[in-house]
Structures are given as C-alpha cells and as structure tokens.
Amino acid sequence: MKTVLITGASRGIGRAIACAFAKEGYRLIINCSKSETELLALKEELAASYHTDVLAHIGDVSDYSYVTQLFKDAVTRFGGIDIVINNAGISHIGLLSDMSIDEWNRIVGTNLTSVFSICKLAVPYMVRQKSGKIINISSVWGNVGASCEVAYSACKGGINSFTRALAKELAPSNVQVNAIACGVIDTQMNACFSEEERCALADEIPTGRFGTPEEVAALALQLCTGNTYLTGQIITLDGGWI
C-alpha cells in the first residue's frame, strides 16, 4: 500500500486530491497551516468512508523546520512517502510597486520554497526504493504571467522550471516529476470575483466554464498510476483558455 503526502489539503484542490487517492486505497498524510478544524473533519470523513489510514498534520510548509518534523512523523507512521502532491499555495493580487518585502517573502515561501523543502526530504526515500511520483500544482500564470499577480506568477514559473529540472535529475532513479498548470478552478481562491466577473471570465474560456477541483484530482491520480516514461511535463488544465 502506497503513501501520499498532500499539502494544502483542507479545502479546494487539495481536498479533492485527498478524496480521490483515499478512494483508491492510498494511505494519506494531509497538511494545512491554519484550517485545523476542516482538516481534522476531512481525516475523519476519509477514514470512515474509505477505511484508509490518514495522518493529519498542521503546520506551515514554508518553515523548513516544520517540514522536517512532518517527515519524521511520516516515517514513524508509514515508513516513508511514495507520492508527493505539492499543492499548498496562496495568492496576492495587486501592483508590484505596492507589494511589501514581507508579502513577497510570504508568497515565495509558501508557494515555492515549500516545494523545495518537501522534495528535498522526499527524494532520498524515493531514490532508495527506485520509485516515486512528485506532482506540483502550478498555474497557467506560471506559463504566461498575469498582471497584478507578479509574485504568484514568478512562483509558479519557478515551479515549472523546478519540475523540469528535477525530473531530469531523478529520471535515472525511476522517479517521475510532473506539474499541473491549472487554469481557473472553482475554489475559494477565486471567491474574490463578483458574479458578473465570474460570468465574464467563463466567457473567455472555450469550454465556457471553470474547472473543478475534482478534475484536477483525477489528473493527479492518473499521473501517479503507471507510465514511468512521462516525466518533466507541465500539463495545462485550463479548458483551452490560454
């Protein structure tokens, strides 16, 4: 039985990914930084519905010392981690000139440094066992950039390059690294839009709608089942938008 670590799992895409993997019988380590009540409720739901072993872990993945403790607890509980889903992320909308250095450091720490920290600690176990999957949840803005989201775009662009580079590094060890570049997914991150803005945005998307967290989860699950030749790819899931 394989073990999957999912960061930012209390809601949205992370929650949907946790549900998809639990349904398939994976053991889970689910993380969030603040929404403890929601995360613990998810743990109970998954254990009851799918009878799977779930470790809920509360902490900030931008903090390397926390990530170190997370892995210690994971190894104690499960012996290691077979699959990593780097999903934790926050947004920041506004002009670059109005952004403080603390805001920059916060978004880079949560969105990009966390990917480094998680992978750094997961990779040795995967290399030893000569198998593993790493899925990084990225964004179309990492491909093309977005006005008033410079820091977010920079982080997601960094994740894309990180994914391609690490995939080459780990390919000889049979560890695959891929990213999903999401378009507009119907989550709380997009709750800032009014109904009028949501309709206008949906009209820009060829499929005429936002994506769902469950669609992202289905793709993540598919990337983690077989196909050891698929690695280093940034797979865009955006309904044909960009």
Buried (B, 14 or more C-beta within 10 A) or exposed (E): EBBBBBBBBBBBBBBBBBBBBBBEEBBBBBBBBEBEEBBBEBBEBBBEEBEBBBBBBBBBBBBBEBBEEBBEEBBEBBEBBBBBBBBBBBBBEEEEEEBEEEEBEBBBBBBBBBBBBBBEBBBEBBBEEEBBBBBBBBBBBBBEBBEEBBBBBBBBBBBBEBBBEBBEEBBEBBBBBBBBBBBBBBBEBBEEEEEEEBEEBBEEBEEEEBBBBBBBBBBBBEBBEEEEEEBBBBBBBBBEBB
